[in-house]
Amino acid sequence: MESTIKQEVIQTLTNTTKNDRINMNNKLKEDLGLDSIRTISVITKLTKKLDVNILDLSDQDLVNLNTVADLIRLFESISNKKI
């Protein structure tokens, strides 16, 4: 499941940013140009693709999102709670 999450996050970011060189250390805002609206759009797409309830995300979860790795960890954490 975790590799699927990583693949989905990278694919969604690639489609959103048109950047095909996404890596774990990319900063969502500085490197990928995601403002708050586009970040929420990515999160919404991922919740649908990964069958995660958006209400499982806290405000603190969203504040702590800085890198691609943070985004992957967040969705892995939520998915692990469902099991």
Secondary structure as GFF3:
##gff-version 3
##sequence-region A 1 83
A	DSSP	alpha_helix	2	17	.	.	.	ID=ss1
A	DSSP	alpha_helix	36	49	.	.	.	ID=ss2
A	DSSP	three_ten_helix	54	56	.	.	.	ID=ss3
A	DSSP	alpha_helix	59	63	.	.	.	ID=ss4
A	DSSP	alpha_helix	68	82	.	.	.	ID=ss5
###
